[in-house]
Amino acid sequence: MPFDILIALITTGGVIVGALLGFMGTSVKNRLDAYRIAQDMQQDNQKLWQWNRQLVDHIYKNLGPPPPRPPDDLFKHDND
């Protein structure tokens, strides 16, 4: 009888540890995904700022059409 209780406790402990490790793995993956997305947004923001700066300079210098083209790699990322 005590042996059965010991087996049940070890099994329960193993299930709990497995669930915690699974949760931690998912949490780390979600954080890494969020970090990657934030980096992509920052790169897009920099490209948009540079393009906007080119457009403002184009208008300020009273240059005619065509306006500066947007960057070719705007909103394109390595993981797409």
For each residue, the residues with C-beta under 8 A, 3 or more apart:
1: 4 5
2: 5 6
3: 6 7
4: 1 7 8
5: 1 2 8 9
6: 2 3 9 10
7: 3 4 10 11
8: 4 5 11 12
9: 5 6 12 13
10: 6 7 13 14
11: 7 8 14 15
12: 8 9 15 16
13: 9 10 16 17
14: 10 11 17 18
15: 11 12 18 19
16: 12 13 19 20
17: 13 14 20 21
18: 14 15 21 22
19: 15 16 22 23
20: 16 17 23 24
21: 17 18 24 25
22: 18 19 25 26
23: 19 20 26 27
24: 20 21 27 28
25: 21 22 28 29
26: 22 23 29 30
27: 23 24 30 31
28: 24 25 31 32
29: 25 26 32 33
30: 26 27 33 34
31: 27 28 34 35
32: 28 29 35 36
33: 29 30 36 37
34: 30 31 37 38
35: 31 32 38 39
36: 32 33 39 40 79
37: 33 34 40 41
38: 34 35 41 42
39: 35 36 42 43
40: 36 37 43 44 77 79
41: 37 38 44 45
42: 38 39 45 46
43: 39 40 46 47 77
44: 40 41 47 48 74 75
45: 41 42 48 49
46: 42 43 49 50
47: 43 44 50 51 71 73 74
48: 44 45 51 52 74
49: 45 46 52 53
50: 46 47 53 54 71
51: 47 48 54 55 68 70 71 74
52: 48 49 55 56
53: 49 50 56 57
54: 50 51 57 58 68
55: 51 52 58 59 67 68
56: 52 53 59 60
57: 53 54 60 61
58: 54 55 61 63 67 68
59: 55 56 62 63
60: 56 57
61: 57 58
62: 59
63: 58 59
64:
65:
66: 69
67: 55 58
68: 51 54 55 58
69: 66 72
70: 51 74
71: 47 50 51 74
72: 69 76
73: 47 76
74: 44 47 48 51 70 71
75: 44
76: 72 73 80
77: 40 43 80
78:
79: 36 40
80: 76 77
